Amino acid sequence: MDQKSIPLITVEEHHEAFYVWSYAARQQLIAPTGNSLLHVDEHSDMSAGRFKHPIYHLNGDLEAVRRYTYAELRIDTFLSAAIVRGLINRICWVKQEHNGSTGKDVEMYIRSFNDDGKKLIIAPMPADEGQQETLESVRAQRFVFSRAHTNEMPAMPDTILDIDLDFFSCAGNPYKQHTLSIEVSKEQYDEYVSNPYHMLNYHFTRISADKKDDRHYFIINDYDEIYLESTYVDEDTIRKRIDLFISELQRKEIVPQLINICRSRHSGYTPADQWEFIENTLVGELDKIYPVKVVPFHTI
């Protein structure tokens, strides 16, 4: 790859970015540790991960990283995984409309419960120096977190530009909008129907049971209506948001080392009728301001 070019890698869902960054570090496209991240997304994706196998066991082997990405990570825990591994030490979350204040750097840390690498804990750095020293003994990683609107994006060193298409238009929460049918055994069906305190009643927004031709199903989100949220916008608004985003990248002279784009179409956060339009328009505009080199995800 031309050293002057900026690799642009598109993934389907956001947890795959963890593998992309691990690959990029292995290929010396980004630094192995201490990178800054412009996280351009409708969602923070800053949930603390909980894993079955310790994340500390990853040693840079890309095949092991790939397996871990799909087996252990979720679309809201890949950032905590990247931070605890040291890949990222500064995150600026760029959103269309933040509910709280923006532009303030917050000193944070991440560690794992009992230092086992399985249950992660994220919290602000304590002011007490003694407590800070204690964190050093449990492999805590320090990082800086901030929030910004498009016109507040900071120019940071060693920047990865991490873009989710739902930043430009978001269908809302797909877990509340889409019905999912899961076939189960008759015994599981009977147990659920007969027990009003079945544990599944406390794990989903709504679940019901159905039977058709001697086959049994659990129906998750068994609703009749779909309520579009205000984050879903029309194509004219999408174009304006992309134009503003591109102009701000230019105005701030932000030159990323790597660009990764997440479609979020299978999860349903990016509208099914808009994801392709958003991606094509965005990539076309990025290509005008950067010497991008598109790298297909399946080739890495």
C-alpha positions in Angstrom: 0.0 0.0 0.0 1.2 3.5 -0.8 2.5 5.0 2.4 0.8 8.3 1.6 -2.6 6.8 1.2 -5.1 6.5 4.0 -6.7 3.0 4.3 -10.5 3.0 4.4 -12.1 -0.2 5.6 -15.8 -0.8 5.7 -17.3 -3.3 8.2 -20.8 -4.5 8.6 -21.2 -4.2 12.4 -19.1 -2.1 14.8 -17.4 -4.8 16.9 -15.5 -5.7 13.7 -13.6 -2.5 14.2 -11.6 -4.2 17.0 -10.2 -6.6 14.5 -9.6 -3.8 12.0 -7.5 -1.9 14.5 -5.6 -5.0 15.6 -4.9 -5.7 11.9 -3.8 -2.1 11.3 -1.5 -2.2 14.2 0.0 -5.4 13.0 0.6 -3.9 9.6 2.1 -0.7 11.1 -0.7 1.4 9.7 -1.4 2.7 13.2 0.6 2.6 16.4 0.3 -0.6 18.4 -0.8 1.5 21.4 -1.9 5.1 22.3 -4.1 6.0 19.4 -6.8 8.7 19.4 -10.3 7.9 18.1 -12.8 10.2 16.6 -15.9 8.0 17.3 -18.6 9.5 14.9 -21.7 7.7 16.0 -25.3 8.1 17.2 -24.2 5.9 20.1 -21.3 6.0 22.5 -20.6 2.2 22.4 -18.9 2.6 25.7 -20.4 -0.3 27.6 -18.0 -2.2 29.8 -17.5 -5.6 28.3 -18.0 -8.9 30.1 -16.3 -11.9 28.5 -16.1 -15.6 28.9 -12.4 -15.8 28.1 -9.9 -13.3 29.4 -9.1 -10.5 27.0 -5.5 -10.4 28.4 -4.8 -13.7 26.7 -4.9 -12.1 23.2 -1.3 -11.9 22.1 -1.6 -10.2 18.7 -2.3 -13.3 16.7 -4.9 -12.1 14.2 -6.8 -15.3 13.8 -7.2 -15.4 17.6 -8.3 -11.8 17.5 -10.9 -12.5 14.8 -12.3 -15.4 16.8 -12.5 -13.3 19.9 -14.2 -10.4 18.0 -17.1 -12.6 16.9 -17.4 -14.9 20.0 -16.9 -12.3 22.7 -17.5 -8.8 21.6 -20.7 -6.9 21.1 -21.4 -3.8 19.1 -21.3 -1.7 22.3 -18.3 -3.3 24.0 -15.6 -3.3 21.3 -14.4 0.1 22.5 -13.8 -1.0 26.0 -11.9 -4.0 24.6 -9.7 -1.7 22.5 -9.0 0.6 25.5 -8.1 -2.2 27.9 -5.7 -3.7 25.2 -4.1 -0.2 24.9 -5.0 0.3 21.3 -6.9 3.5 22.1 -6.1 6.0 24.9 -8.3 8.9 23.8 -11.8 9.0 22.5 -13.9 11.9 21.3 -17.5 10.8 20.7 -19.1 12.9 18.0 -22.9 12.9 17.9 -25.5 15.0 16.2 -27.1 16.2 19.4 -25.6 15.4 22.8 -27.9 15.8 25.8 -25.2 17.1 28.1 -22.2 19.4 27.9 -19.5 18.9 25.2 -15.9 19.9 24.8 -14.7 18.7 28.2 -11.9 16.1 28.6 -12.6 13.6 31.3 -9.8 11.5 32.7 -11.0 7.9 32.9 -9.7 4.4 33.6 -10.6 0.9 32.7 -9.7 -2.3 34.5 -11.0 -5.8 35.0 -12.7 -7.2 38.1 -10.2 -9.1 40.1 -7.7 -8.4 37.3 -9.0 -11.5 35.5 -9.6 -9.9 32.1 -13.3 -11.0 32.0 -15.5 -8.3 33.6 -14.4 -4.8 32.7 -15.0 -1.7 34.9 -14.9 1.9 33.5 -14.9 4.9 35.8 -13.5 8.4 36.2 -9.9 8.6 37.5 -10.0 9.1 41.3 -8.6 12.4 42.6 -6.7 10.6 45.5 -3.1 9.7 44.5 -3.1 6.6 46.7 -6.1 5.2 44.8 -4.4 6.1 41.5 -1.3 4.0 42.6 -3.6 1.1 43.5 -5.0 1.1 39.9 -1.5 0.6 38.6 -1.3 -2.8 40.3 -4.4 -4.1 38.5 -3.4 -3.3 34.9 -5.7 -0.3 34.7 -5.5 1.6 31.5 -6.0 5.4 31.6 -7.8 7.2 28.8 -9.4 10.5 28.0 -13.0 10.7 27.0 -14.9 13.7 25.6 -18.0 14.5 23.7 -18.5 16.9 20.7 -20.9 18.0 18.0 -19.7 18.1 14.4 -18.4 21.6 14.5 -16.5 20.8 17.7 -14.4 17.9 16.5 -10.8 18.3 17.8 -7.7 17.7 15.7 -5.9 15.0 17.7 -2.5 13.3 17.0 -2.5 9.6 15.7 -6.2 9.8 14.9 -8.4 6.9 13.7 -11.6 8.1 12.1 -14.3 5.7 13.2 -17.6 6.4 11.5 -21.0 4.7 12.0 -23.4 5.4 9.2 -26.2 5.8 11.7 -24.6 9.1 12.7 -26.2 10.6 9.6 -29.6 8.9 10.0 -30.6 6.4 12.6 -33.7 4.1 12.5 -33.8 4.1 16.3 -33.5 1.1 18.5 -34.0 -2.1 16.4 -34.6 -4.2 19.5 -37.8 -2.3 20.0 -38.9 -2.3 16.4 -38.2 -5.7 14.9 -39.8 -9.0 15.7 -37.6 -12.0 16.2 -38.9 -15.6 16.2 -36.8 -18.3 17.8 -37.8 -21.9 17.5 -37.7 -23.9 20.7 -38.6 -27.3 22.0 -42.1 -28.3 23.1 -40.7 -28.6 26.7 -39.4 -25.1 26.6 -42.6 -23.8 25.2 -44.7 -25.5 27.8 -42.5 -24.3 30.6 -42.7 -20.7 29.5 -46.5 -20.8 29.0 -47.2 -22.4 32.3 -44.8 -20.2 34.4 -45.8 -16.5 34.7 -42.5 -15.8 36.4 -40.3 -17.4 33.7 -36.9 -15.7 33.6 -37.3 -14.7 30.0 -40.0 -12.2 31.1 -37.2 -10.2 32.6 -34.8 -10.2 29.8 -36.7 -8.7 26.8 -39.0 -5.8 26.2 -41.8 -8.2 25.3 -41.8 -11.9 24.6 -44.7 -14.2 23.8 -45.0 -17.9 22.7 -46.6 -19.3 19.6 -47.3 -22.7 18.1 -47.7 -23.6 14.4 -48.0 -27.1 12.9 -46.5 -28.7 16.0 -43.5 -26.3 16.0 -43.0 -24.0 18.9 -41.6 -20.4 19.0 -40.6 -17.6 21.3 -41.6 -14.3 19.7 -39.4 -11.3 20.8 -40.9 -7.8 20.4 -44.3 -9.1 19.5 -45.8 -5.8 18.6 -47.9 -4.7 15.6 -46.7 -1.1 15.2 -43.3 0.5 14.4 -42.7 4.0 15.7 -40.0 5.9 13.8 -37.8 8.0 16.0 -36.7 11.6 15.3 -33.1 10.4 14.5 -34.5 9.1 11.1 -34.0 11.9 8.6 -34.5 12.4 4.9 -31.9 12.4 2.2 -31.6 16.2 2.0 -30.7 16.3 5.7 -28.3 13.4 5.2 -26.5 15.3 2.5 -26.3 18.5 4.6 -24.9 16.5 7.5 -22.3 14.9 5.3 -21.3 18.2 3.8 -20.9 19.8 7.2 -18.9 16.8 8.5 -16.5 16.9 5.5 -16.1 20.7 5.8 -15.3 20.4 9.4 -12.6 17.8 8.8 -11.1 20.2 6.3 -11.4 23.2 8.5 -9.8 21.5 11.5 -7.1 19.9 9.2 -7.9 16.5 10.6 -5.8 13.9 8.8 -6.5 10.4 10.1 -4.1 7.5 9.8 -7.0 5.1 9.2 -10.7 5.4 8.4 -13.1 2.7 9.2 -16.8 2.9 8.4 -19.5 0.7 10.0 -22.7 0.1 8.1 -24.9 -1.1 11.0 -27.4 -2.5 8.6 -27.8 -6.0 9.9 -28.3 -4.8 13.5 -30.9 -2.3 12.0 -29.5 0.9 13.4 -28.9 2.4 10.0 -32.1 2.5 8.0 -32.4 -0.3 5.4 -33.6 2.1 2.8 -30.7 4.6 3.4 -27.5 2.8 4.3 -26.3 2.4 0.7 -27.0 6.1 -0.2 -25.2 7.3 3.0 -22.2 5.1 2.4 -21.8 6.0 -1.3 -22.2 9.7 -0.6 -19.8 9.7 2.4 -17.1 7.7 0.7 -17.3 9.8 -2.4 -16.8 13.0 -0.3 -14.0 11.5 1.8 -12.2 10.6 -1.5 -12.3 14.2 -2.5 -10.3 15.4 0.6 -8.1 12.4 1.4 -6.0 10.0 -0.7 -8.1 7.1 0.5 -7.3 3.5 -0.4 -10.3 1.3 -0.1 -9.3 -2.0 1.6 -12.0 -4.7 1.5 -12.7 -6.2 4.9 -12.7 -9.7 3.6 -9.1 -9.3 2.4 -7.6 -8.5 5.8 
